[in-house]
Amino acid sequence: MLPDKRRYSRQELARASGTTLKALRCYEAAGLLDGRAAGERRAYDDESFKRLRLVLALRDLGWSTRRIGGLLRDSRRDQLASHLAQAVRDATAQIERFGRVRSDLIAARESMFECARCERPDEACAECVESGKIGPIAGTLLVRRKAEGAAPVDHRDTPGVRGILAR
């Protein structure tokens, strides 16, 4: 959070929000953020910080600066509610996508542990992928290594795998 003051410099705002000075300048140029001139420097208030947090959250959802500008300029309550409902749908979709990616990565890791038990590491990867013995992500990584002529990797020596195999 920002220190308890009336005005904040660009550097303070960037640091407090976790963004860069370049990003702040881009948001100003796009009309998303308005720093009032205090002499030759820009100064920001608490409302600017709150607005920037909203901009950054929507950017994290993949919204363009143009789309965010539309939301910020729209003063009709029903339109604002519509924009925010879309932001919630976008966030929900992203959470679901990340959940699927997480599941795929966990399955890949589990496949690598299965590979570690293999008597012939890297040799049978394509066969294991086709049979479903190892997952598609791990299979892609292992089969690609083999196709590139990489030296076989004995996953039994991978840190963390030794403990699993010892169980």
N, C-alpha and C positions, 0 to 999 in steps of 0.2 A: 504494500500500500504506500501511498504517497505520504510524505511528512505533513504535519499539520500546518499548512501555510495557505496564503491566499492565492499565490501565483507560483507556477512551476516552469522551469526552463525546459527546453527540448530534451536535453540530456537527462534531467530528472524524470521526465515523462517516459522517455524510452526505457530507462533503467527500471522504473517502477512497473511498467507494463510488459517488460521482457521482449521488446521489439527493438529495431534499429533506427538510427536517425534517418537513414535512407528511406525506410518504410514510412516514417512520419512525414517526410517531405512528399512522398508519393500520395499519401492519404490527404495531405493538404492540397496538393495539386488537383486531386480528383474531387475536392470539395467535401470530403468526409470528415475532416478535422479542421477546426478554425482556431489557430493560435493568434491571439491579438498582439499587435506590435507594441512592445514596451521599449521605446527607443529604437534601437536597431535590431533587437532580438525579439523572438516570439515568446509569448508567455501563455500558459495554460492554467485553467482553473479546474476544480473538482468535476464539473460537468464535462469538460474535455476528456478527463481521465475515464469517466464512465462511458462516454461515447466511444472512445478508443477501445475500451474493453469489449463493447458490443461489436465494433468493426473487426477486431481480432478474432472473436468467437465465430462470426459469420465467415471470415476468410478461412478459418480452420475447417469449416463445413464445405469449403470449395466455392463459396459465392464470389463473384467478380466484384470489383470495385464499383462498376456501373450498377449492378443489381443492388448492392448495399446502398449506393447513393439514392436509388429509387425508394428504398424503404425509409431512409433518413429524411428524404424530402416530402414523403407522403404524410399529410397531416390528418387524413380522414381515418377515424377510429376503425371502421370496418376494414379498410385496406391494410392498416397496420396489423390488425388481428390476422388477416389473411397471410401477410408476409411472415408473421411470427409462427403461424400454424405450419407454413411451408418449412421454416427453419427447424421446427420440431420434427417434421417428417424426415427432413434431410439428416438430422442428428440420429434419429432412430435407424434409418437405413445404413448410416455409417457404422453404428454400433453393431448392427446385424452382420455387416460385411467383415468388420474386425473380429467378430465372434467366429465366423467361418474361417477366416485366415488363421486365427489362433488354433482352432480345431485341426486344421490342415497341418500346421507346424508341429503341434503335439503328436499327431499321427506320424509325421516324418521323423521326429525324434524317436518315437517308439520303434519305427521301422529300422532306424539305425542301430538300436539295441538288439533287434532281431538279427540284423546283419552281423553284429559283433559275435553272435553265437555260431555263425556260419563256419563250417570247416574249410571253406575255400573262398575267403574274402575277395570281393570284386570280380571273381570268376563267373559266378552264377547270377549276377545282378539282373540281367535281362530276363532270365528264367524266373527269378523271384518276383519281378514286377508283373510279368504275364500271369503268373499263378496267383497274384494278389497277396503273396507272402509279405512283401514290403509295399508301403504306400507309394503313390505316384510322385510325390515331391522327392522323397529319398531316392526312389528309383531313377528319376530324371537326373539328379545330381550324380549318382553312382554310375549310371550308364554313360553319361556325358564324360566323366573322368576316364572311363575305359576306352571310349571312342577316341579321345584325345591322346591316347597312349600314355596316360599318367601311370606312374608306378602304383601297384596295388597297395592299398592301405589296410593294414590289419586293425580293424576297429576295436579289437579286443584290448589294444593298448591305449585307447582314447581315455583321457582322464574322465572319471565318472562312470565309465562303462565297466572298468575292472571291479568296482564295488558291486554293481548289479550282477555281474557274472559270478561273483563270489557267493551270492546268496543261495 
